[in-house]
Amino acid sequence: MHAQVLYLLMSVYVLSHCEVDALLCFECNSHNDSRCAEALPPDVLKKDCSDHVEGSKYTMCRKITQVIEFSVNGLPADSRVIRGCGWDESNYMGRCYQRSGFGGRQEVCSCVGDYCNGATESRISIFLIATVIVGFLAFWRN
């Protein structure tokens, strides 16, 4: 029984501390580079957030989808995807929220894993979770 508890505590510790010092995100704007709007942008759009001035303040990746529904201030209707490094001290970290106003709307999603702003949903390491479960079951049966 002691081994099972020890394994569980070690697993929780490893899972909660699996991170690297530098956050890596896709960084682009589809207005300037249409590849940014692809479901998974190309590798050339990857960015190490620590390369920015004050890079240590970046704690998450962000994906913003903007839709301008009709001509406003002489600009035509348009939609854009903007991806980049970000920081947020609010309740929205790791979540999405929507905003709308005259002529447009946007959805802002944030996530905390490397390159997580490249997919429409957060990626979970199934392999890591499965390894922990299998290991726990193996110890539990002994």
MDTraj code that builds the backbone (N, CA, C; nanometers):
import mdtraj as md
import numpy as np

residues = "MET HIS ALA GLN VAL LEU TYR LEU LEU MET SER VAL TYR VAL LEU SER HIS CYS GLU VAL ASP ALA LEU LEU CYS PHE GLU CYS ASN SER HIS ASN ASP SER ARG CYS ALA GLU ALA LEU PRO PRO ASP VAL LEU LYS LYS ASP CYS SER ASP HIS VAL GLU GLY SER LYS TYR THR MET CYS ARG LYS ILE THR GLN VAL ILE GLU PHE SER VAL ASN GLY LEU PRO ALA ASP SER ARG VAL ILE ARG GLY CYS GLY TRP ASP GLU SER ASN TYR MET GLY ARG CYS TYR GLN ARG SER GLY PHE GLY GLY ARG GLN GLU VAL CYS SER CYS VAL GLY ASP TYR CYS ASN GLY ALA THR GLU SER ARG ILE SER ILE PHE LEU ILE ALA THR VAL ILE VAL GLY PHE LEU ALA PHE TRP ARG ASN".split()
xyz = np.array([
    [0.0829, -0.1199, 0.0000],
    [0.0000, 0.0000, 0.0000],
    [0.0868, 0.1256, 0.0000],
    [0.1990, 0.1191, 0.0712],
    [0.2895, 0.2331, 0.0782],
    [0.3409, 0.2705, -0.0617],
    [0.3702, 0.1716, -0.1436],
    [0.4210, 0.1960, -0.2794],
    [0.3162, 0.2654, -0.3657],
    [0.1891, 0.2282, -0.3505],
    [0.0826, 0.2910, -0.4294],
    [0.0696, 0.4390, -0.3953],
    [0.0716, 0.4709, -0.2690],
    [0.0606, 0.6105, -0.2259],
    [0.1807, 0.6899, -0.2760],
    [0.2989, 0.6324, -0.2628],
    [0.4192, 0.6993, -0.3106],
    [0.4115, 0.7238, -0.4617],
    [0.3687, 0.6236, -0.5377],
    [0.3547, 0.6397, -0.6834],
    [0.2532, 0.7484, -0.7170],
    [0.1409, 0.7482, -0.6471],
    [0.0384, 0.8496, -0.6718],
    [0.0923, 0.9894, -0.6430],
    [0.1608, 1.0067, -0.5315],
    [0.2165, 1.1377, -0.4981],
    [0.3215, 1.1818, -0.5998],
    [0.4064, 1.0888, -0.6417],
    [0.5071, 1.1223, -0.7433],
    [0.4415, 1.1594, -0.8748],
    [0.3365, 1.0879, -0.9138],
    [0.2661, 1.1171, -1.0387],
    [0.2035, 1.2557, -1.0361],
    [0.1384, 1.2879, -0.9247],
    [0.0778, 1.4206, -0.9107],
    [0.1855, 1.5283, -0.9193],
    [0.2968, 1.5069, -0.8533],
    [0.4066, 1.6031, -0.8567],
    [0.4596, 1.6214, -0.9987],
    [0.4849, 1.5113, -1.0687],
    [0.5382, 1.5188, -1.2051],
    [0.4396, 1.5877, -1.2979],
    [0.3122, 1.5508, -1.2902],
    [0.2123, 1.6120, -1.3775],
    [0.1957, 1.7613, -1.3508],
    [0.2086, 1.8009, -1.2257],
    [0.1901, 1.9421, -1.1938],
    [0.3145, 2.0261, -1.2202],
    [0.4292, 1.9619, -1.2403],
    [0.5526, 2.0357, -1.2631],
    [0.6136, 2.0094, -1.4004],
    [0.5354, 1.9525, -1.4912],
    [0.5846, 1.9266, -1.6273],
    [0.5737, 2.0548, -1.7082],
    [0.6746, 2.1355, -1.7022],
    [0.6749, 2.2577, -1.7800],
    [0.8184, 2.2956, -1.8100],
    [0.8324, 2.3845, -1.9049],
    [0.9646, 2.4331, -1.9396],
    [0.9701, 2.5807, -1.9066],
    [1.0886, 2.6353, -1.9026],
    [1.1038, 2.7754, -1.8658],
    [1.0436, 2.8688, -1.9692],
    [1.0570, 2.8369, -2.0958],
    [1.0094, 2.9259, -2.2009],
    [0.8806, 2.8718, -2.2608],
    [0.7842, 2.9593, -2.2796],
    [0.6589, 2.9237, -2.3432],
    [0.6743, 2.9419, -2.4935],
    [0.6207, 2.8495, -2.5701],
    [0.6292, 2.8537, -2.7157],
    [0.4885, 2.8625, -2.7731],
    [0.4662, 2.9600, -2.8617],
    [0.3341, 2.9825, -2.9196],
    [0.3471, 3.0096, -3.0690],
    [0.2371, 2.9921, -3.1402],
    [0.2304, 3.0430, -3.2764],
    [0.2081, 3.1927, -3.2655],
    [0.2718, 3.2691, -3.3533],
    [0.2559, 3.4142, -3.3507],
    [0.2385, 3.4641, -3.4933],
    [0.1197, 3.5190, -3.5216],
    [0.0906, 3.5642, -3.6577],
    [-0.0418, 3.6396, -3.6604],
    [-0.0700, 3.6994, -3.7746],
    [-0.1950, 3.7696, -3.7999],
    [-0.2354, 3.7365, -3.9433],
    [-0.3534, 3.6806, -3.9614],
    [-0.3959, 3.6390, -4.0956],
    [-0.4123, 3.7566, -4.1909],
    [-0.4219, 3.8778, -4.1384],
    [-0.4275, 3.9958, -4.2245],
    [-0.2959, 4.0120, -4.3004],
    [-0.1846, 3.9737, -4.2355],
    [-0.0520, 3.9848, -4.2968],
    [-0.0030, 3.8534, -4.3570],
    [-0.0520, 3.7412, -4.3053],
    [-0.0072, 3.6093, -4.3508],
    [-0.1261, 3.5135, -4.3434],
    [-0.1818, 3.4776, -4.4568],
    [-0.3042, 3.3970, -4.4619],
    [-0.2860, 3.2597, -4.3969],
    [-0.1628, 3.2127, -4.3847],
    [-0.1390, 3.0822, -4.3224],
    [-0.1789, 3.0815, -4.1749],
    [-0.1895, 3.1975, -4.1152],
    [-0.2284, 3.2087, -3.9750],
    [-0.3710, 3.1584, -3.9527],
    [-0.4552, 3.1658, -4.0543],
    [-0.5947, 3.1236, -4.0418],
    [-0.6114, 2.9723, -4.0572],
    [-0.5059, 2.9016, -4.0952],
    [-0.5147, 2.7564, -4.1084],
    [-0.5369, 2.6931, -3.9710],
    [-0.6022, 2.5759, -3.9694],
    [-0.6289, 2.5074, -3.8424],
    [-0.4998, 2.4815, -3.7648],
    [-0.3953, 2.4423, -3.8344],
    [-0.2643, 2.4242, -3.7727],
    [-0.1635, 2.5009, -3.8569],
    [-0.1218, 2.6167, -3.8092],
    [-0.0271, 2.6989, -3.8864],
    [0.1062, 2.6272, -3.9076],
    [0.1812, 2.6685, -4.0092],
    [0.3111, 2.6053, -4.0351],
    [0.4136, 2.6389, -3.9266],
    [0.5151, 2.5543, -3.9176],
    [0.6187, 2.5700, -3.8152],
    [0.6902, 2.7041, -3.8210],
    [0.6961, 2.7653, -3.9376],
    [0.7679, 2.8921, -3.9518],
    [0.7025, 3.0031, -3.8668],
    [0.5778, 2.9820, -3.8247],
    [0.5079, 3.0819, -3.7438],
    [0.5209, 3.0561, -3.5936],
    [0.6061, 2.9614, -3.5550],
    [0.6287, 2.9336, -3.4139],
    [0.7234, 3.0380, -3.3548],
    [0.6984, 3.0732, -3.2285],
    [0.7770, 3.1778, -3.1633],
    [0.8051, 3.1389, -3.0188],
    [0.9259, 3.1621, -2.9749],
    [0.9626, 3.1456, -2.8346],
    [0.9254, 3.2759, -2.7644],
    [0.8312, 3.2711, -2.6738],
    [0.7817, 3.3930, -2.6085],
    [0.8900, 3.4658, -2.5302],
    [0.9923, 3.3942, -2.4852],
    [1.1000, 3.4598, -2.4104],
    [1.1846, 3.5497, -2.4997],
    [1.1686, 3.5416, -2.6325],
    [1.2403, 3.6298, -2.7247],
    [1.1852, 3.7724, -2.7232],
    [1.0650, 3.7904, -2.6714],
    [1.0058, 3.9241, -2.6620],
    [1.0723, 4.0031, -2.5503],
    [1.0635, 4.1344, -2.5602],
    [1.1059, 4.2192, -2.4486],
    [1.0169, 4.1814, -2.3304],
    [1.0737, 4.1664, -2.2140],
    [1.0018, 4.1208, -2.0948],
    [0.9361, 3.9852, -2.1187],
    [1.0070, 3.8964, -2.1870],
    [0.9532, 3.7664, -2.2237],
    [0.9050, 3.6815, -2.1089],
    [0.9589, 3.7038, -1.9906],
    [0.9189, 3.6221, -1.8760],
    [0.7759, 3.6500, -1.8306],
    [0.7168, 3.7605, -1.8732],
    [0.5800, 3.7907, -1.8294],
    [0.4748, 3.7120, -1.9075],
    [0.5147, 3.6512, -2.0194],
    [0.4186, 3.5771, -2.1005],
    [0.3904, 3.4426, -2.0365],
    [0.2636, 3.4196, -2.0033],
    [0.2244, 3.3004, -1.9291],
    [0.1293, 3.2107, -2.0060],
    [0.0921, 3.2497, -2.1272],
    [-0.0044, 3.1706, -2.2031],
    [0.0054, 3.2037, -2.3512],
    [-0.0549, 3.1183, -2.4321],
    [-0.0709, 3.1453, -2.5741],
    [-0.2140, 3.1935, -2.5951],
    [-0.2342, 3.2718, -2.6984],
    [-0.3660, 3.3292, -2.7241],
    [-0.4008, 3.3150, -2.8716],
    [-0.5277, 3.2908, -2.8979],
    [-0.5800, 3.2909, -3.0344],
    [-0.7044, 3.3785, -3.0346],
    [-0.7045, 3.4787, -3.1209],
    [-0.8174, 3.5702, -3.1324],
    [-0.8756, 3.5554, -3.2718],
    [-1.0047, 3.5302, -3.2799],
    [-1.0747, 3.5243, -3.4076],
    [-1.1662, 3.6456, -3.4136],
    [-1.1409, 3.7339, -3.5096],
    [-1.2194, 3.8567, -3.5240],
    [-1.3037, 3.8492, -3.6503],
    [-1.4254, 3.8963, -3.6404],
    [-1.5134, 3.9044, -3.7571],
    [-1.5689, 4.0459, -3.7630],
    [-1.5382, 4.1151, -3.8726],
    [-1.5949, 4.2475, -3.8989],
    [-1.7060, 4.2233, -3.9992],
    [-1.8307, 4.2420, -3.9563],
    [-1.9456, 4.1955, -4.0330],
    [-1.9847, 4.2840, -4.1507],
    [-1.9494, 4.4109, -4.1461],
    [-1.9805, 4.4996, -4.2585],
    [-1.8831, 4.6159, -4.2573],
    [-1.8838, 4.6917, -4.3610],
    [-1.7892, 4.8015, -4.3755],
    [-1.8016, 4.9012, -4.2602],
    [-1.6885, 4.9289, -4.1963],
    [-1.6838, 5.0233, -4.0851],
    [-1.5630, 5.1133, -4.1061],
    [-1.5832, 5.2436, -4.0947],
    [-1.4748, 5.3413, -4.1095],
    [-1.3962, 5.3213, -4.2387],
    [-1.4654, 5.2863, -4.3442],
    [-1.4009, 5.2700, -4.4738],
    [-1.3304, 5.1365, -4.4934],
    [-1.3330, 5.0512, -4.3924],
    [-1.2715, 4.9186, -4.4046],
    [-1.3781, 4.8174, -4.4431],
    [-1.3464, 4.7258, -4.5354],
    [-1.4461, 4.6270, -4.5788],
    [-1.4699, 4.5199, -4.4723],
    [-1.5794, 4.4475, -4.4889],
    [-1.6047, 4.3330, -4.4018],
    [-1.4859, 4.2376, -4.4134],
    [-1.4512, 4.1753, -4.3021],
    [-1.3297, 4.0936, -4.3013],
    [-1.3346, 3.9991, -4.1815],
    [-1.2507, 3.8983, -4.1830],
    [-1.2298, 3.8148, -4.0646],
    [-1.0805, 3.7897, -4.0531],
    [-1.0345, 3.7788, -3.9314],
    [-0.8917, 3.7616, -3.9051],
    [-0.8706, 3.6639, -3.7916],
    [-0.7554, 3.5991, -3.7955],
    [-0.7096, 3.5164, -3.6845],
    [-0.5760, 3.5743, -3.6404],
    [-0.5645, 3.6006, -3.5122],
    [-0.4429, 3.6573, -3.4550],
    [-0.3971, 3.5619, -3.3445],
    [-0.2742, 3.5153, -3.3548],
    [-0.2190, 3.4226, -3.2563],
    [-0.0939, 3.4848, -3.1969],
    [-0.0696, 3.4586, -3.0702],
    [0.0515, 3.5119, -3.0108],
    [0.0679, 3.4748, -2.8655],
    [0.1754, 3.5251, -2.8093],
    [0.2046, 3.5084, -2.6671],
    [0.1206, 3.6098, -2.5901],
    [0.0829, 3.5748, -2.4701],
    [0.0020, 3.6687, -2.3935],
    [0.0174, 3.6483, -2.2443],
    [-0.0436, 3.7344, -2.1692],
    [-0.0499, 3.7227, -2.0244],
    [-0.1863, 3.7728, -1.9830],
    [-0.2353, 3.7217, -1.8745],
    [-0.3694, 3.7566, -1.8289],
    [-0.3803, 3.7192, -1.6824],
    [-0.4213, 3.8103, -1.6020],
    [-0.4362, 3.7851, -1.4591],
    [-0.5825, 3.7627, -1.4222],
    [-0.6701, 3.7525, -1.5218],
    [-0.8128, 3.7388, -1.4943],
    [-0.8545, 3.5921, -1.4873],
    [-0.9833, 3.5710, -1.4794],
    [-1.0395, 3.4359, -1.4750],
    [-1.0377, 3.3679, -1.6108],
    [-1.0007, 3.4379, -1.7170],
    [-1.0095, 3.3825, -1.8512],
    [-0.8879, 3.2997, -1.8918],
    [-0.7870, 3.2913, -1.8081],
    [-0.6679, 3.2149, -1.8442],
    [-0.7051, 3.0682, -1.8643],
    [-0.6704, 3.0153, -1.9809],
    [-0.7031, 2.8774, -2.0133],
    [-0.8461, 2.8577, -2.0606],
    [-0.9136, 2.9662, -2.0942],
    [-1.0542, 2.9588, -2.1380],
    [-1.0775, 3.0509, -2.2559],
    [-1.1982, 3.0490, -2.3083],
    [-1.2387, 3.1373, -2.4177],
    [-1.3486, 3.2311, -2.3694],
    [-1.3539, 3.3472, -2.4315],
    [-1.4653, 3.4385, -2.4088],
    [-1.4931, 3.5129, -2.5385],
    [-1.6135, 3.5665, -2.5502],
    [-1.6541, 3.6388, -2.6704],
    [-1.6873, 3.7832, -2.6350],
    [-1.6595, 3.8693, -2.7297],
    [-1.6950, 4.0110, -2.7198],
    [-1.7577, 4.0530, -2.8522],
    [-1.8527, 4.1435, -2.8453],
    [-1.9113, 4.1952, -2.9685],
    [-1.9421, 4.3425, -2.9499],
    [-1.9499, 4.4096, -3.0613],
    [-1.9797, 4.5517, -3.0606],
    [-2.0291, 4.5923, -3.1973],
    [-2.0346, 4.7203, -3.2203],
    [-2.0863, 4.7709, -3.3461],
    [-2.0041, 4.7174, -3.4638],
    [-2.0661, 4.6352, -3.5460],
    [-2.0024, 4.5898, -3.6686],
    [-1.9124, 4.4689, -3.6577],
    [-1.8984, 4.4135, -3.5397],
    [-1.8082, 4.2989, -3.5334],
    [-1.8136, 4.2243, -3.4021],
    [-1.7406, 4.1144, -3.4003],
    [-1.7316, 4.0318, -3.2807],
    [-1.5967, 3.9618, -3.2800],
    [-1.5586, 3.9134, -3.1642],
    [-1.4337, 3.8386, -3.1550],
    [-1.4450, 3.7329, -3.0468],
    [-1.3690, 3.6267, -3.0671],
    [-1.3549, 3.5232, -2.9666],
    [-1.2075, 3.5186, -2.9296],
    [-1.1807, 3.5223, -2.8012],
    [-1.0439, 3.5189, -2.7501],
    [-1.0280, 3.3916, -2.6678],
    [-0.9333, 3.3078, -2.7086],
    [-0.9058, 3.1839, -2.6350],
    [-0.7612, 3.1866, -2.5883],
    [-0.7396, 3.1398, -2.4670],
    [-0.6035, 3.1305, -2.4150],
    [-0.5794, 2.9882, -2.3664],
    [-0.4534, 2.9501, -2.3669],
    [-0.4145, 2.8160, -2.3240],
    [-0.2716, 2.8234, -2.2714],
    [-0.2292, 2.7207, -2.1995],
    [-0.1019, 2.7307, -2.1292],
    [0.0035, 2.6286, -2.1718],
    [-0.0161, 2.5597, -2.2816],
    [0.0825, 2.4627, -2.3293],
    [0.1534, 2.5128, -2.4537],
    [0.2697, 2.4576, -2.4805],
    [0.3446, 2.4968, -2.5993],
    [0.2631, 2.4722, -2.7259],
    [0.2570, 2.5742, -2.8092],
    [0.1877, 2.5723, -2.9387],
    [0.0402, 2.5350, -2.9273],
    [-0.0176, 2.5534, -2.8120],
    [-0.1586, 2.5173, -2.7933],
    [-0.2523, 2.6095, -2.8698],
    [-0.2047, 2.7262, -2.9140],
    [-0.2905, 2.8166, -2.9894],
    [-0.2908, 2.7822, -3.1381],
    [-0.2412, 2.6638, -3.1720],
    [-0.2413, 2.6194, -3.3110],
    [-0.3582, 2.5309, -3.3444],
    [-0.4315, 2.4853, -3.2457],
    [-0.5453, 2.3975, -3.2698],
    [-0.6713, 2.4636, -3.2170],
    [-0.7846, 2.4102, -3.2594],
    [-0.9103, 2.4680, -3.2154],
    [-0.9430, 2.4314, -3.0720],
    [-0.8782, 2.3312, -3.0184],
    [-0.8991, 2.2951, -2.8792],
    [-0.7664, 2.2585, -2.8159],
    [-0.7624, 2.2621, -2.6846],
    [-0.6389, 2.2310, -2.6132],
    [-0.6017, 2.0858, -2.6332],
    [-0.4728, 2.0604, -2.6426],
    [-0.4239, 1.9240, -2.6565],
    [-0.3844, 1.8718, -2.5185],
    [-0.4267, 1.7521, -2.4879],
    [-0.3905, 1.6887, -2.3621],
    [-0.2985, 1.5722, -2.3958],
    [-0.1975, 1.5540, -2.3160],
    [-0.1052, 1.4441, -2.3394],
    [-0.1698, 1.3135, -2.2955],
    [-0.2348, 1.2471, -2.3886],
    [-0.3014, 1.1204, -2.3600],
    [-0.1984, 1.0172, -2.3154],
    [-0.0819, 1.0176, -2.3785],
    [0.0221, 0.9223, -2.3431],
    [0.0625, 0.9378, -2.1966],
    [0.0816, 1.0615, -2.1529],
    [0.1222, 1.0854, -2.0149],
    [0.0142, 1.0409, -1.9169],
    [-0.1088, 1.0738, -1.9466],
    [-0.2195, 1.0350, -1.8589],
    [-0.2338, 0.8828, -1.8556],
    [-0.2254, 0.8191, -1.9721],
    [-0.2362, 0.6727, -1.9777],
    [-0.1235, 0.6058, -1.8998],
    [-0.0034, 0.6586, -1.9103],
    [0.1104, 0.6023, -1.8377],
    [0.0862, 0.6084, -1.6872],
    [0.0368, 0.7197, -1.6395],
    [0.0099, 0.7344, -1.4967],
    [-0.0985, 0.6360, -1.4530],
    [-0.2047, 0.6225, -1.5315],
    [-0.3140, 0.5319, -1.4958],
    [-0.2657, 0.3873, -1.4935],
    [-0.1936, 0.3467, -1.5988],
    [-0.1430, 0.2093, -1.6049],
    [-0.0474, 0.1830, -1.4891],
    [0.0401, 0.2754, -1.4623],
    [0.1323, 0.2588, -1.3510],
    [0.0602, 0.2477, -1.2184],
    [-0.0391, 0.3303, -1.1987],
    [-0.1152, 0.3257, -1.0741],
    [-0.1882, 0.1928, -1.0599],
    [-0.2513, 0.1456, -1.1688],
    [-0.3215, 0.0176, -1.1642],
    [-0.2261, -0.0977, -1.1376],
    [-0.1063, -0.0914, -1.1969],
    [-0.0078, -0.1974, -1.1747],
    [0.0328, -0.2029, -1.0275],
    [0.0557, -0.0891, -0.9662],
    [0.0912, -0.0865, -0.8247],
    [-0.0271, -0.1241, -0.7369],
    [-0.1465, -0.0833, -0.7754],
    [-0.2662, -0.1075, -0.6961],
    [-0.2940, -0.2576, -0.6822],
    [-0.2674, -0.3330, -0.7894],
    [-0.2949, -0.4766, -0.7887],
    [-0.1910, -0.5545, -0.7078],
    [-0.0737, -0.4988, -0.6886],
    [0.0320, -0.5692, -0.6140],
    [0.0161, -0.5576, -0.4661],
])
top = md.Topology()
chain = top.add_chain()
for i, resn in enumerate(residues, 1):
    res = top.add_residue(resn, chain, resSeq=i)
    for name in ("N", "CA", "C"):
        top.add_atom(name, md.element.get_by_symbol(name[0]), res)
traj = md.Trajectory(xyz[None], top)
